[in-house]
Amino acid sequence: MPGYWSIFLHIYQPPNWPKMIINKVVRESYRPILGILKKRPKLKITLNINGSLTEQLKKHGYNDVIKDIIGLAANRQIEFTDSAQYHVILALMPNDEIKRQIRLNHELNSKIFGPVFNPTGFFIPEMCYGKKLGQVIDNLGYKWLILDEIAHHGKLGEISFNRKYKIKGTKLNVVFRNRLISDLFHTKEMKNKADFYKSVNRDHRSTHYLITAFDGENLGHHNPSMDKVFANIIDSGKFKTLTISELLQHYKKQSITDPLPSSWASWEENFDDNIPYPLWQNPDNRIHSLQWKLTYLVINTFKKSHQDPGHQKARLLLDKALMSDQYWWASGCPWWEPKIIVQGAKNLIKILYVLQKVPTGKLEEAKKILIDIKEMINFVNKTGLINQIRKNYLHKETLSRVFSGKVVK
């Protein structure tokens, strides 16, 4: 059993998300997590909170949540990371959009959380890493980032967690999460702390240091009562918790790594097929191809609109329209929600309506892509193809995932 445990939690809600859902997640996850921390002064976590969620907490009056986060950060129980404001797949963005999303995130969280928001680490949304992105993050002065273990060399179950890693050609440290143990927190298989201990001991790789990273919403919202299981594990006294920055100071050994383009949902076969981000940009997924065609059409059109009267309004709309959720819900692996897919496309097209000097044909091309997206949605639904995609994906899952309180089938 390892003596040290670094717990990384990622919390996020898409921009302009229904207040009813925000209310539910605050009640079921955010307040319970903060309550667990407040009752256990020695418990430490590293937290990523995207600015998209922060601004909605402020907007809807969850000042107690914000106040508790500030207090726990001041008590050094919470270490912040930086990220992309609207949870954008940064690896697929132009450099100027990457830097803008990071700047917006830093400015918003600094404004809301004050001087305690002073991150040295970085969380890439969905852990979608790309070599260009790593260089940008390094150049911006961050000291470390966290990735899935598969990014090390495309294999699961082989990496050592008992050393730190530095990304080749940079000053950037990287820690890799233990996917097997991290994933337990959003499955029905882990019912109590005994199940957790068995899995950690069976894994054999975290003999000194355990590194987990998962969505904070898994503690209570997606997986009911998992917040209580988490608290029981902490109360066992078997671990001393460390922030990621503290963990890096503990390590005696270091290796150089050259992480592969990948995500925390990548599988080994994705590397053979050259599909690094399967849930967000799968070339075999016709809807994904149409979504990205539309995304780049809008970005490139916007870049040429500096003298357009609607430029500033379009800029603010584009920031939010680039959110990752629309692509994730189009994957069918197993996530599928046509309403979010269509709304995501409409959000992008709205930018072209706001601009007053859109080149001839661009708006019509965008509208045609939306029609194609809708037709493809109807096709995969009517033919049952989406059900087959879901079935094939879930067949290779060894654990039963829980989402919004229900087992994913």
Residue pairs with C-beta under 8 A, 6 or more apart in sequence:
1 197
1 200
1 201
1 238
2 200
2 206
2 207
2 208
2 209
2 210
2 239
3 208
3 209
3 239
3 240
4 208
4 209
4 210
4 239
4 240
4 241
4 242
4 247
4 250
5 209
5 210
5 211
5 212
5 239
5 240
5 241
5 242
6 46
6 175
6 209
6 210
6 211
6 212
6 241
6 242
6 243
6 244
6 246
6 247
7 44
7 45
7 46
7 212
7 241
8 45
8 46
8 47
8 48
8 123
8 146
8 177
8 211
8 212
8 213
8 214
8 244
9 33
9 45
9 46
9 47
9 48
9 213
9 214
9 215
9 216
9 219
10 47
10 48
10 123
10 213
10 214
10 215
10 216
11 29
11 30
11 47
11 48
11 49
11 50
11 53
11 215
11 216
11 217
12 48
12 49
12 50
12 52
12 53
12 87
12 125
12 215
13 21
13 22
13 25
13 52
13 53
13 56
14 52
14 86
14 87
14 323
14 325
15 52
15 56
15 86
15 320
15 323
16 320
17 56
19 60
22 56
22 57
22 60
22 62
23 60
24 221
25 217
25 221
26 57
26 62
26 65
28 220
28 221
28 224
29 216
29 217
29 218
29 219
29 220
29 221
29 227
30 62
30 65
30 216
31 64
31 65
32 219
32 220
32 227
33 216
33 219
33 220
33 227
34 65
34 68
34 69
34 72
36 43
36 227
36 230
36 231
36 234
37 43
37 45
37 72
37 77
37 78
38 68
38 71
38 72
40 234
40 235
41 75
41 77
42 240
42 241
43 77
43 234
43 241
44 76
44 77
44 78
44 79
44 241
44 242
44 243
44 246
45 77
45 78
45 79
45 241
45 243
46 78
46 79
46 80
46 81
46 121
46 146
46 243
46 244
46 245
47 69
47 78
47 79
47 80
47 81
47 216
48 80
48 81
48 83
48 123
49 69
49 80
49 109
50 83
50 84
50 85
50 86
50 87
50 105
50 125
51 83
51 85
51 86
51 104
51 105
51 108
51 109
52 85
52 86
52 87
52 320
52 323
54 66
54 108
54 109
54 112
54 113
55 108
55 112
57 65
57 66
57 112
58 66
58 112
66 112
66 113
69 78
69 113
70 113
70 114
70 116
72 78
73 79
73 80
73 113
73 116
73 117
74 116
76 243
79 119
79 121
79 243
79 244
79 245
80 109
80 113
80 116
80 117
80 118
80 119
81 119
81 121
81 122
81 123
81 146
81 244
82 102
82 105
82 106
82 109
82 119
82 121
82 122
82 123
82 142
83 102
83 105
83 122
83 123
83 124
83 125
84 90
84 98
84 101
84 102
84 105
84 124
84 125
85 101
85 102
85 104
85 105
85 108
85 319
86 101
86 104
86 319
86 320
86 322
86 323
87 125
87 323
87 324
87 325
88 97
88 101
88 125
88 322
88 323
88 324
89 125
89 126
89 128
89 277
89 280
89 281
89 324
89 327
90 98
90 101
90 102
90 124
90 125
90 128
90 130
90 133
91 124
91 128
91 129
91 130
91 132
91 133
91 261
91 276
91 277
92 128
92 130
92 277
92 280
92 281
92 292
93 101
93 322
94 299
95 132
95 136
97 299
97 322
98 133
98 136
99 136
99 140
100 319
101 319
101 322
102 140
104 319
106 119
109 117
110 117
119 142
120 142
120 143
120 144
120 245
121 142
121 143
121 144
121 145
121 146
121 244
121 245
122 137
122 142
122 144
122 145
123 145
123 146
124 133
124 137
124 145
124 147
125 324
126 263
126 264
126 265
126 277
126 279
126 280
126 324
126 328
127 146
127 147
127 148
127 151
127 213
127 262
127 263
127 264
128 262
128 263
128 276
128 277
128 280
129 145
129 147
129 151
129 259
129 260
129 261
129 262
129 263
130 261
130 276
131 259
131 261
134 145
134 167
134 170
134 172
134 259
135 169
135 170
137 145
137 172
138 167
138 170
138 171
138 172
142 172
143 171
143 172
143 173
143 245
143 248
144 172
144 173
144 174
144 175
144 244
144 245
144 248
145 172
145 173
145 174
146 174
146 175
146 176
146 177
146 211
146 213
146 244
147 174
147 175
147 176
147 177
147 259
147 262
147 264
148 176
148 177
148 179
148 213
148 262
148 263
148 264
148 266
149 156
149 157
149 159
149 176
149 177
149 178
149 179
150 156
150 179
150 260
150 262
150 266
150 267
150 268
151 176
151 259
151 260
151 262
151 266
152 158
152 159
152 165
152 176
152 257
152 259
152 260
153 260
154 260
154 262
154 268
154 271
155 268
156 179
156 180
156 268
157 180
157 205
159 176
159 205
160 205
161 176
161 178
161 205
161 206
161 208
161 209
161 210
161 211
162 206
162 207
162 208
162 209
162 251
162 253
163 251
163 252
163 253
163 254
163 255
164 173
164 175
164 247
164 248
164 251
164 253
164 254
164 255
165 173
165 174
165 175
165 176
165 254
165 255
165 256
165 257
166 172
166 173
166 174
166 254
166 255
166 256
166 257
167 173
167 174
167 256
167 257
167 258
167 259
168 256
168 257
168 258
169 258
173 248
174 257
174 259
175 211
175 244
175 247
175 248
176 211
177 211
177 212
177 213
177 264
178 203
178 205
178 206
178 210
178 211
178 212
179 264
180 199
180 203
181 196
181 199
181 200
181 203
181 206
181 210
181 212
182 212
182 213
182 214
183 214
183 399
184 190
184 195
184 196
184 199
184 399
185 212
185 214
185 218
185 219
185 223
185 226
185 230
186 214
186 215
186 218
186 222
186 223
186 226
186 401
186 402
186 403
187 223
187 399
187 400
187 401
187 402
188 223
188 400
188 402
188 407
189 195
189 399
189 400
190 196
190 199
190 226
190 229
191 229
192 229
192 232
193 229
193 232
193 233
193 236
196 229
196 233
197 238
200 206
200 210
209 247
209 250
209 251
210 239
211 247
213 264
215 222
218 226
218 402
219 226
219 227
219 230
220 226
220 227
221 404
221 405
222 402
222 403
222 404
222 405
223 402
223 405
224 405
233 239
234 241
242 250
260 271
260 276
261 276
261 277
262 270
262 271
262 276
262 277
263 276
263 277
263 278
263 279
263 280
265 278
265 279
265 333
266 276
266 277
266 278
267 278
267 396
270 276
270 278
275 281
275 282
275 283
275 284
278 331
278 333
279 327
279 328
279 331
279 333
279 335
280 288
280 324
280 327
280 328
280 331
281 288
281 292
281 327
282 288
282 331
283 289
285 330
285 331
285 332
286 376
287 330
287 341
287 373
287 376
287 377
287 380
288 327
288 330
288 331
290 369
290 372
290 373
290 376
291 326
291 327
291 330
291 341
291 344
291 345
291 373
292 327
293 369
294 345
294 348
294 349
294 366
294 369
294 370
294 373
295 322
295 348
297 362
297 365
297 366
297 369
298 318
298 321
298 348
298 349
298 351
298 352
298 366
299 318
301 351
301 352
301 355
301 358
301 359
301 362
302 311
302 314
302 315
302 318
302 351
302 355
304 359
305 311
305 314
305 355
305 357
305 358
307 357
308 314
308 355
308 356
308 357
309 356
310 354
310 355
310 356
311 355
313 354
314 351
314 354
314 355
317 347
317 350
317 351
317 354
318 348
318 351
320 347
321 344
321 347
321 348
321 350
321 351
323 344
325 340
325 344
326 340
326 341
326 343
326 344
326 345
326 347
327 344
328 335
329 335
329 336
329 337
329 340
329 341
330 336
330 341
332 380
332 386
332 389
332 390
332 393
333 389
333 390
333 393
334 390
334 393
334 394
334 408
336 386
336 390
338 377
338 381
341 373
341 377
342 370
342 373
342 374
342 377
345 369
345 370
345 373
346 370
348 366
349 363
349 366
349 367
349 370
352 358
352 362
352 363
352 366
353 363
379 385
380 386
380 389
394 408
394 409
400 407
400 408
401 407
401 408
402 408
